[in-house]
């Protein structure tokens, strides 16, 4: 669904309520009324009081769930005024609470200048371990009415993809669907499908970065040998000063894109890496054809 404004969001919410709360006919009536209203302010004035009054009377909270919030705020609703209106709606006592997902941190919630900065109680999904990943595969098979014993033979494939994705829950679910529902048994082919599926997300993330920030990410992905990823070594590859490199690294750490480890031998020395392990692999695959072949071969092995 395409949502371009706060009014569009309210229309979609009323439509969903009309479909699911059939015992409350007022939502169906309101949805039909909204189809004839073109003015956004009139939509807001027609919906918000009804939501507030009805939810208060029934002593309930409606949980509004939005997937890929980053797409909504970066590609659909582009006006800060509209995003501010959405925040105000959920902050007011309207009986509605917002729960949203996103594949990674993004400016609309991490930038102090943005309306939704510090709005969410952010919860990062913990990676699956290998046992959980194989269990997910078996449960997916059972729910699809498949032969679990046949799928168990592909647990090695699941574990291989677990290593390649760092156990990312979303990618593990996608892997299960490819194995169980599309009958793909090759780790190499699954990896390629995952790369294709997630490319728009990673490309959008790169597009939001400044050119030098993108250069840092690409440089880190290319440093696949034993060279420590310290500011000095990174700056050497970038061809800019170590001080400037350190500032870029800090900015990317604050944005949740990088993490660092402190050397036990030298507390002042930090080694950086890309927080999202699959983003690291995706960038490496994009870097050159030889690296791509090496990674695909590793998946098969």
Protein Blocks (a to p, Z undefined) as FASTA:
>chain_A
ZZfbfklmmmmmmmmmmmmmmmlmklmmmmmmmmmpmblklmmmmmmmmmmmmmmmnopa
cddddehkllmmmmmmmcfklmmmmmmmmmpcnhpacddddfbdcfklmpmkbmkgokbc
cdddddddfklmmmmmmmmmmmnopafklmmmmmmmmmmmmmmnnopaklmmmmmmmmmm
nopabfklmmmmmmmmmmmmmmmmmmmpcfklmmmmmmmmmmmcfbdcbfklmmmmnopa
fklmmmmmmmmmmnopaccdddfklmkbccdddfblmlmmmmmmmmpmklmmmmmmmmmZ
Z
